[in-house]
Amino acid sequence: MSISAENVTWKVGKKIIVNDVSLRVNPGETVGLLGPNGSGKSSLLRLLAGLRRPHSGSVALDGKDISQIAKKQLARRIAFVEQHGMTEANMRVRDVVKLGRIPHHSPFSNWNTHDDETVNGALERVGMLDRSDQGWQSLSGGERQRVHIARALAQSPTEILLDEPTNHLDIHHQLQLMKLISELPVTSLVAIHDLNHASMFCDALIVMQQGEVVARGTPEKILTESLLWDVFRVETRIDISPYHGKKHIHYVL
Ligand SMILES: Nc1ncnc2c1ncn2[C@@H]1O[C@H](COP(=O)(O)OP(=O)(O)OP(=O)(O)O)[C@@H](O)[C@H]1O
């Protein structure tokens, strides 16, 4: 299922935060969204999730404008893992993940074994199944992040938007999560700061700067020393890793 934006602009007062952005994420692709702090990545993700209305332009799922799609149907399709996702206090891990199933239920439909299997599967994928009964408040930052991702997976989405999902995670879980996202049979757009992870795990990259898309294409094409200087003001040397065959960025001090 594809997600696309056409000439999307979003402002706060007179300040343009997302400036005339057009993009397309094809079915099943994992696309990385790169850009410096404040370049508009989170704002764009919120527009794509339908949480904000653009001032001009449109967002579409499979070519259908999301403003024409019922809220509940949208909630079944798109999962959004926000950067600072909040969850109610005093819930067990399992109950947080169960929230992901809400869009699939009407007020009168009962919880069934498929729901249980989906929740267990999601918990297992992020390595939190054995912590199902632990209280949310007692989790570490990284464990909370993994539970948020399990909640998104329990939603069985066709599109998943993730805002810096590896924040708080140790390197083992960062790599595990990026691998999981890249292998999911869903359309994924993921805001990410680690350029080497973007190179290793994304099919394509979109680069933002001051609210605009300034580059897009495969990591092989996009990740160049000149682009990284222009956008991030960092000096790099880039070669092909002998270990995974993808571009590897070395930072030069
Ligand atoms: N509701 C708002 N009111 C005012 N300014 C906002 C609002 N939302 C976003 N901004 C501003 O828009 C710019 C883009 O913010 P956004 O969070 O989208 O950037 P980002 O690329 O996700 O940054 P980061 O990498 O730091 O997470 C920032 O300068 C931010 O201060």
Ligand as a Chemical Component Dictionary entry (heavy atoms), coordinates in Angstrom:
data_LIG
# 
_chem_comp.id                   LIG 
_chem_comp.type                 NON-POLYMER 
_chem_comp.pdbx_formal_charge   0 
_chem_comp.three_letter_code    LIG 
# 
loop_
_chem_comp_atom.comp_id 
_chem_comp_atom.atom_id 
_chem_comp_atom.alt_atom_id 
_chem_comp_atom.type_symbol 
_chem_comp_atom.charge 
_chem_comp_atom.model_Cartn_x 
_chem_comp_atom.model_Cartn_y 
_chem_comp_atom.model_Cartn_z 
_chem_comp_atom.pdbx_ordinal 
LIG N1  N1  N 0 3.397  23.467 16.861 1  
LIG C1  C1  C 0 4.488  24.158 16.545 2  
LIG N2  N2  N 0 4.594  25.485 16.841 3  
LIG C2  C2  C 0 5.691  26.192 16.523 4  
LIG N3  N3  N 0 6.765  25.667 15.920 5  
LIG C3  C3  C 0 6.738  24.365 15.609 6  
LIG C4  C4  C 0 5.602  23.538 15.905 7  
LIG N4  N4  N 0 5.856  22.290 15.471 8  
LIG C5  C5  C 0 7.097  22.344 14.933 9  
LIG N5  N5  N 0 7.625  23.567 15.027 10 
LIG C6  C6  C 0 8.946  23.998 14.546 11 
LIG O1  O1  O 0 9.107  23.457 13.254 12 
LIG C7  C7  C 0 10.456 23.059 13.044 13 
LIG C8  C8  C 0 10.474 21.611 12.600 14 
LIG O2  O2  O 0 10.189 20.791 13.740 15 
LIG P1  P1  P 0 10.148 19.215 13.637 16 
LIG O3  O3  O 0 9.879  18.676 15.013 17 
LIG O4  O4  O 0 9.224  18.815 12.559 18 
LIG O5  O5  O 0 11.649 18.902 13.186 19 
LIG P2  P2  P 0 12.459 17.540 13.134 20 
LIG O6  O6  O 0 13.151 17.510 11.812 21 
LIG O7  O7  O 0 11.586 16.391 13.473 22 
LIG O8  O8  O 0 13.544 17.775 14.269 23 
LIG P3  P3  P 0 14.332 16.765 15.262 24 
LIG O9  O9  O 0 15.370 16.050 14.419 25 
LIG O10 O10 O 0 14.979 17.699 16.227 26 
LIG O11 O11 O 0 13.352 15.836 15.893 27 
LIG C9  C9  C 0 11.194 23.356 14.327 28 
LIG O12 O12 O 0 11.868 24.576 14.205 29 
LIG C10 C10 C 0 10.085 23.439 15.364 30 
LIG O13 O13 O 0 10.433 24.302 16.414 31 
# 
loop_
_chem_comp_bond.comp_id 
_chem_comp_bond.atom_id_1 
_chem_comp_bond.atom_id_2 
_chem_comp_bond.value_order 
_chem_comp_bond.pdbx_ordinal 
LIG N1  C1  SING 1  
LIG C1  N2  SING 2  
LIG C1  C4  DOUB 3  
LIG N2  C2  DOUB 4  
LIG C2  N3  SING 5  
LIG N3  C3  DOUB 6  
LIG C3  C4  SING 7  
LIG C3  N5  SING 8  
LIG C4  N4  SING 9  
LIG N4  C5  DOUB 10 
LIG C5  N5  SING 11 
LIG N5  C6  SING 12 
LIG C6  O1  SING 13 
LIG C6  C10 SING 14 
LIG O1  C7  SING 15 
LIG C7  C8  SING 16 
LIG C7  C9  SING 17 
LIG C8  O2  SING 18 
LIG O2  P1  SING 19 
LIG P1  O3  DOUB 20 
LIG P1  O4  SING 21 
LIG P1  O5  SING 22 
LIG O5  P2  SING 23 
LIG P2  O6  DOUB 24 
LIG P2  O7  SING 25 
LIG P2  O8  SING 26 
LIG O8  P3  SING 27 
LIG P3  O9  DOUB 28 
LIG P3  O10 SING 29 
LIG P3  O11 SING 30 
LIG C9  O12 SING 31 
LIG C9  C10 SING 32 
LIG C10 O13 SING 33 
# 
